[in-house]
Amino acid sequence: MPRDRKPGFNETCETCGHDLHACMNCRFYAKGLHWDCSETIQEGVSDKEMRNRCDWFETAPSLFTAGPGRPTERQAAQKARGDLDKLFGG
């Protein structure tokens, strides 16, 4: 998918088949913020991995580096904890 356009509402990843126009692929997705979004959305989206019609959607830069080796959210959190432990001698 070219970087200069939003994915279409029904567009899916050619590799894994997941929806592209979904919160998890949006640059405003921010787990832990109100409705897990850094924009001023008026209502939350219950399934962050399913397509939605949010007008704020902008493709996250990480979507273009994603692939079979992309770390899961849990792996990323574990790495962050490990980095903090190293930093603070835990």
C-alpha positions in Angstrom: 0.0 0.0 0.0 1.4 3.4 -0.9 2.2 5.7 2.0 0.5 8.7 0.5 -3.1 7.4 0.9 -5.4 6.1 3.6 -6.4 2.4 3.2 -9.9 1.9 2.0 -12.5 0.9 4.6 -12.7 -2.7 3.3 -9.0 -3.0 2.5 -7.1 -5.9 4.2 -3.4 -6.8 4.5 -2.2 -8.9 1.6 -0.1 -11.0 3.9 -2.3 -11.7 7.0 -5.8 -10.7 5.9 -6.3 -8.3 8.8 -8.3 -5.0 8.3 -6.1 -2.0 7.6 -8.5 0.8 8.5 -8.5 -0.1 12.2 -7.4 1.6 15.4 -4.4 -0.7 15.8 -3.0 0.7 12.5 -3.7 4.4 13.3 -1.1 6.8 14.3 -3.4 8.2 16.9 -3.9 4.8 18.7 -2.6 5.3 22.2 -3.4 2.5 24.6 -4.3 3.9 28.0 -5.6 7.2 26.9 -9.3 8.0 26.8 -10.8 5.4 24.4 -7.1 4.5 23.5 -6.9 7.5 21.2 -4.9 10.7 21.2 -7.4 12.5 19.1 -10.7 14.0 20.4 -13.0 11.2 19.1 -16.7 11.4 20.2 -17.1 7.7 21.0 -14.9 4.7 21.5 -14.4 1.8 19.2 -14.8 -1.5 21.0 -12.7 -3.8 18.8 -9.4 -2.0 17.9 -8.4 -4.6 15.4 -11.6 -4.5 13.2 -12.3 -1.9 10.5 -14.1 1.3 11.5 -15.1 4.5 9.9 -13.2 6.9 12.1 -12.6 10.2 10.3 -9.5 10.8 12.3 -7.7 7.7 11.0 -4.2 8.2 9.7 -2.0 5.3 8.8 0.6 4.6 11.5 4.2 4.7 10.2 4.7 1.3 11.8 2.2 -0.2 9.4 4.7 0.2 6.6 7.4 -1.7 8.5 5.1 -4.4 9.7 5.5 -7.9 8.6 5.9 -11.4 9.9 8.6 -10.3 12.4 6.6 -7.4 13.8 6.5 -7.7 17.6 3.2 -8.1 19.3 1.9 -5.5 21.8 2.8 -7.9 24.7 6.3 -8.4 23.3 6.8 -4.7 23.0 5.6 -4.2 26.6 8.0 -6.9 27.9 10.9 -5.3 26.0 10.0 -1.9 27.5 9.9 -3.4 31.0 13.3 -5.1 30.4 14.8 -1.8 29.2 13.5 0.0 32.4 14.9 -2.8 34.6 18.3 -2.4 32.9 18.1 1.4 33.3 17.2 1.3 37.0 19.1 -1.9 37.9 16.0 -3.9 38.6 
